[in-house]
Amino acid sequence: MNDYAPHVPPNTFTPKTIDIDPLEAIMGWWPFGRKSHSRKIPDVIRRDTRTWLTDLQELCEKNFDNPEEARRQIRQMANEWKDANAQGIMDDSLFEGLNMRAYRLLNCKDDEFSEWLDNLSFWKPGWRPEGLNNTDES
């Protein structure tokens, strides 16, 4: 190697350093700064009512031509709902609503099964059977 080659390092190398603490240099109002660590991520991410209902509806629609298979899977889902409710993941009102829908789907005839699938209000949050639409508020 010769002394004129551009890849040869200089005899002495002194890198420049910054003597400032990087955390002190960050302005609090800067939108790209660090977020405070006081926000905690919840341990359990809760599923909402629409998610539980959508899962039930998709299961039924996948098996629209085989109601017995849908009923078998609904029974399995009902056990999951019971466990989620017992663990506090699912609210009691949601648990009750899902069980009312499951009761209708499990106890209907095969031709009524597709009628329940086509009933749009049946799949909306807050659905109640016709006799239970009245509340205690009078």
ZALUMPA-44672 format. One record per residue (C-alpha): residue number from 1; residue in three letters; x, y, z. Coordinates in nm, 4 decimals, padded with zeros to 6 digits. Layout:
BEGIN
{nr=NUM&rest=ALA&xx=X&yy=Y&zz=Z}
...
! end
This chain:
BEGIN
{nr=1&rest=MET&xx=00.0000&yy=00.0000&zz=00.0000}
{nr=2&rest=ASN&xx=00.1109&yy=00.3499&zz=-00.0565}
{nr=3&rest=ASP&xx=00.0503&yy=00.6638&zz=00.1467}
{nr=4&rest=TYR&xx=-00.1625&yy=00.8176&zz=-00.1265}
{nr=5&rest=ALA&xx=-00.4376&yy=00.5567&zz=-00.1349}
{nr=6&rest=PRO&xx=-00.7764&yy=00.6992&zz=-00.0304}
{nr=7&rest=HIS&xx=-00.8623&yy=00.3928&zz=00.1797}
{nr=8&rest=VAL&xx=-00.5660&yy=00.4347&zz=00.4099}
{nr=9&rest=PRO&xx=-00.6769&yy=00.5724&zz=00.7489}
{nr=10&rest=PRO&xx=-00.5040&yy=00.8816&zz=00.8864}
{nr=11&rest=ASN&xx=-00.2316&yy=00.8343&zz=01.1482}
{nr=12&rest=THR&xx=-00.4485&yy=00.9626&zz=01.4330}
{nr=13&rest=PHE&xx=-00.8255&yy=00.9391&zz=01.4495}
{nr=14&rest=THR&xx=-01.0200&yy=01.1456&zz=01.7004}
{nr=15&rest=PRO&xx=-01.3959&yy=01.1147&zz=01.6601}
{nr=16&rest=LYS&xx=-01.6109&yy=01.4052&zz=01.7689}
{nr=17&rest=THR&xx=-01.8370&yy=01.3289&zz=02.0615}
{nr=18&rest=ILE&xx=-02.1391&yy=01.5087&zz=02.2020}
{nr=19&rest=ASP&xx=-02.1360&yy=01.5625&zz=02.5746}
{nr=20&rest=ILE&xx=-02.5164&yy=01.6166&zz=02.5987}
{nr=21&rest=ASP&xx=-02.7557&yy=01.3609&zz=02.7430}
{nr=22&rest=PRO&xx=-02.9812&yy=01.2698&zz=02.4460}
{nr=23&rest=LEU&xx=-03.2916&yy=01.2577&zz=02.6681}
{nr=24&rest=GLU&xx=-03.2353&yy=01.6195&zz=02.7759}
{nr=25&rest=ALA&xx=-03.2217&yy=01.7335&zz=02.4153}
{nr=26&rest=ILE&xx=-03.5718&yy=01.6021&zz=02.3318}
{nr=27&rest=MET&xx=-03.8355&yy=01.8704&zz=02.3566}
{nr=28&rest=GLY&xx=-04.1570&yy=01.7659&zz=02.5289}
{nr=29&rest=TRP&xx=-04.3873&yy=01.9230&zz=02.2752}
{nr=30&rest=TRP&xx=-04.2176&yy=01.7658&zz=01.9772}
{nr=31&rest=PRO&xx=-04.4681&yy=01.5248&zz=01.8167}
{nr=32&rest=PHE&xx=-04.2015&yy=01.2672&zz=01.7334}
{nr=33&rest=GLY&xx=-04.0521&yy=01.2564&zz=02.0819}
{nr=34&rest=ARG&xx=-04.0747&yy=00.9681&zz=02.3204}
{nr=35&rest=LYS&xx=-04.4075&yy=00.8835&zz=02.4693}
{nr=36&rest=SER&xx=-04.4427&yy=00.8724&zz=02.8431}
{nr=37&rest=HIS&xx=-04.4055&yy=00.5305&zz=02.9956}
{nr=38&rest=SER&xx=-04.7021&yy=00.5811&zz=03.2268}
{nr=39&rest=ARG&xx=-04.9439&yy=00.4378&zz=02.9675}
{nr=40&rest=LYS&xx=-04.9743&yy=00.0663&zz=03.0162}
{nr=41&rest=ILE&xx=-05.1016&yy=-00.1884&zz=02.7686}
{nr=42&rest=PRO&xx=-05.3893&yy=-00.3886&zz=02.9122}
{nr=43&rest=ASP&xx=-05.3196&yy=-00.7539&zz=02.9845}
{nr=44&rest=VAL&xx=-05.6291&yy=-00.8745&zz=02.8051}
{nr=45&rest=ILE&xx=-05.7520&yy=-00.7210&zz=02.4855}
{nr=46&rest=ARG&xx=-06.1269&yy=-00.7437&zz=02.5099}
{nr=47&rest=ARG&xx=-06.3355&yy=-00.8453&zz=02.2167}
{nr=48&rest=ASP&xx=-06.6389&yy=-00.6297&zz=02.1644}
{nr=49&rest=THR&xx=-06.9983&yy=-00.7351&zz=02.1103}
{nr=50&rest=ARG&xx=-06.9818&yy=-00.7076&zz=01.7337}
{nr=51&rest=THR&xx=-06.6791&yy=-00.9373&zz=01.7193}
{nr=52&rest=TRP&xx=-06.8515&yy=-01.2126&zz=01.9182}
{nr=53&rest=LEU&xx=-07.1672&yy=-01.1743&zz=01.7079}
{nr=54&rest=THR&xx=-06.9713&yy=-01.1763&zz=01.3832}
{nr=55&rest=ASP&xx=-06.7965&yy=-01.4984&zz=01.4846}
{nr=56&rest=LEU&xx=-07.1308&yy=-01.6640&zz=01.5568}
{nr=57&rest=GLN&xx=-07.2846&yy=-01.5353&zz=01.2352}
{nr=58&rest=GLU&xx=-06.9905&yy=-01.6474&zz=01.0208}
{nr=59&rest=LEU&xx=-06.9993&yy=-01.9919&zz=01.1765}
{nr=60&rest=CYS&xx=-07.3700&yy=-02.0237&zz=01.0944}
{nr=61&rest=GLU&xx=-07.3315&yy=-01.8911&zz=00.7424}
{nr=62&rest=LYS&xx=-07.0446&yy=-02.1270&zz=00.6641}
{nr=63&rest=ASN&xx=-07.2721&yy=-02.4146&zz=00.7603}
{nr=64&rest=PHE&xx=-07.6007&yy=-02.2792&zz=00.6209}
{nr=65&rest=ASP&xx=-07.6506&yy=-02.5995&zz=00.4247}
{nr=66&rest=ASN&xx=-07.5603&yy=-02.8217&zz=00.7215}
{nr=67&rest=PRO&xx=-07.7493&yy=-02.6964&zz=01.0299}
{nr=68&rest=GLU&xx=-07.6448&yy=-02.9952&zz=01.2417}
{nr=69&rest=GLU&xx=-07.2771&yy=-02.9119&zz=01.1995}
{nr=70&rest=ALA&xx=-07.3531&yy=-02.5489&zz=01.2811}
{nr=71&rest=ARG&xx=-07.5339&yy=-02.6595&zz=01.5987}
{nr=72&rest=ARG&xx=-07.2367&yy=-02.8705&zz=01.7031}
{nr=73&rest=GLN&xx=-07.0031&yy=-02.5734&zz=01.6591}
{nr=74&rest=ILE&xx=-07.2468&yy=-02.3397&zz=01.8366}
{nr=75&rest=ARG&xx=-07.2366&yy=-02.5712&zz=02.1382}
{nr=76&rest=GLN&xx=-06.8572&yy=-02.5480&zz=02.1373}
{nr=77&rest=MET&xx=-06.8738&yy=-02.1700&zz=02.1116}
{nr=78&rest=ALA&xx=-07.1218&yy=-02.1604&zz=02.4000}
{nr=79&rest=ASN&xx=-06.8601&yy=-02.3285&zz=02.6182}
{nr=80&rest=GLU&xx=-06.6064&yy=-02.0622&zz=02.5151}
{nr=81&rest=TRP&xx=-06.8595&yy=-01.7913&zz=02.6058}
{nr=82&rest=LYS&xx=-06.9168&yy=-01.9515&zz=02.9444}
{nr=83&rest=ASP&xx=-06.5414&yy=-01.9596&zz=03.0132}
{nr=84&rest=ALA&xx=-06.4930&yy=-01.6009&zz=02.8937}
{nr=85&rest=ASN&xx=-06.7781&yy=-01.4839&zz=03.1135}
{nr=86&rest=ALA&xx=-06.6422&yy=-01.6708&zz=03.4146}
{nr=87&rest=GLN&xx=-06.2989&yy=-01.5121&zz=03.3617}
{nr=88&rest=GLY&xx=-06.4526&yy=-01.1654&zz=03.3343}
{nr=89&rest=ILE&xx=-06.3553&yy=-01.1216&zz=02.9698}
{nr=90&rest=MET&xx=-06.7190&yy=-01.1113&zz=02.8555}
{nr=91&rest=ASP&xx=-06.9887&yy=-00.8952&zz=03.0149}
{nr=92&rest=ASP&xx=-07.2983&yy=-01.0634&zz=03.1543}
{nr=93&rest=SER&xx=-07.5319&yy=-00.8809&zz=02.9135}
{nr=94&rest=LEU&xx=-07.3285&yy=-00.9971&zz=02.6126}
{nr=95&rest=PHE&xx=-07.3213&yy=-01.3521&zz=02.7497}
{nr=96&rest=GLU&xx=-07.6986&yy=-01.3455&zz=02.7935}
{nr=97&rest=GLY&xx=-07.7536&yy=-01.2087&zz=02.4417}
{nr=98&rest=LEU&xx=-07.5318&yy=-01.4716&zz=02.2809}
{nr=99&rest=ASN&xx=-07.7028&yy=-01.7485&zz=02.4761}
{nr=100&rest=MET&xx=-08.0477&yy=-01.6266&zz=02.3642}
{nr=101&rest=ARG&xx=-07.9345&yy=-01.6383&zz=02.0019}
{nr=102&rest=ALA&xx=-07.7736&yy=-01.9793&zz=02.0496}
{nr=103&rest=TYR&xx=-08.0942&yy=-02.1090&zz=02.2082}
{nr=104&rest=ARG&xx=-08.2929&yy=-02.0028&zz=01.8998}
{nr=105&rest=LEU&xx=-08.0411&yy=-02.1540&zz=01.6590}
{nr=106&rest=LEU&xx=-08.0040&yy=-02.4800&zz=01.8505}
{nr=107&rest=ASN&xx=-08.3763&yy=-02.5428&zz=01.8981}
{nr=108&rest=CYS&xx=-08.5156&yy=-02.4407&zz=01.5604}
{nr=109&rest=LYS&xx=-08.6013&yy=-02.6709&zz=01.2723}
{nr=110&rest=ASP&xx=-08.3674&yy=-02.6904&zz=00.9754}
{nr=111&rest=ASP&xx=-08.5866&yy=-02.4688&zz=00.7565}
{nr=112&rest=GLU&xx=-08.6146&yy=-02.2092&zz=01.0368}
{nr=113&rest=PHE&xx=-08.2359&yy=-02.2063&zz=01.0703}
{nr=114&rest=SER&xx=-08.1920&yy=-02.0218&zz=00.7404}
{nr=115&rest=GLU&xx=-08.4697&yy=-01.7794&zz=00.8410}
{nr=116&rest=TRP&xx=-08.2717&yy=-01.6827&zz=01.1517}
{nr=117&rest=LEU&xx=-07.9637&yy=-01.6339&zz=00.9336}
{nr=118&rest=ASP&xx=-08.1543&yy=-01.3991&zz=00.7032}
{nr=119&rest=ASN&xx=-08.3058&yy=-01.1973&zz=00.9904}
{nr=120&rest=LEU&xx=-08.0786&yy=-00.8899&zz=01.0049}
{nr=121&rest=SER&xx=-08.2129&yy=-00.7628&zz=01.3364}
{nr=122&rest=PHE&xx=-08.1229&yy=-01.0998&zz=01.4944}
{nr=123&rest=TRP&xx=-07.7544&yy=-01.0222&zz=01.4371}
{nr=124&rest=LYS&xx=-07.7602&yy=-00.6663&zz=01.5674}
{nr=125&rest=PRO&xx=-07.6280&yy=-00.5886&zz=01.9159}
{nr=126&rest=GLY&xx=-07.9130&yy=-00.5456&zz=02.1617}
{nr=127&rest=TRP&xx=-08.1467&yy=-00.7959&zz=01.9933}
{nr=128&rest=ARG&xx=-08.4070&yy=-00.9460&zz=02.2248}
{nr=129&rest=PRO&xx=-08.6804&yy=-01.2001&zz=02.1557}
{nr=130&rest=GLU&xx=-09.0181&yy=-01.0371&zz=02.0961}
{nr=131&rest=GLY&xx=-09.1548&yy=-01.1182&zz=02.4423}
{nr=132&rest=LEU&xx=-08.8454&yy=-00.9749&zz=02.6134}
{nr=133&rest=ASN&xx=-08.8236&yy=-00.6400&zz=02.4332}
{nr=134&rest=ASN&xx=-08.9820&yy=-00.4600&zz=02.7276}
{nr=135&rest=THR&xx=-08.7419&yy=-00.3312&zz=02.9896}
{nr=136&rest=ASP&xx=-08.7994&yy=-00.2735&zz=03.3597}
{nr=137&rest=GLU&xx=-08.8092&yy=00.1004&zz=03.2963}
{nr=138&rest=SER&xx=-09.1737&yy=00.2094&zz=03.3023}
! end
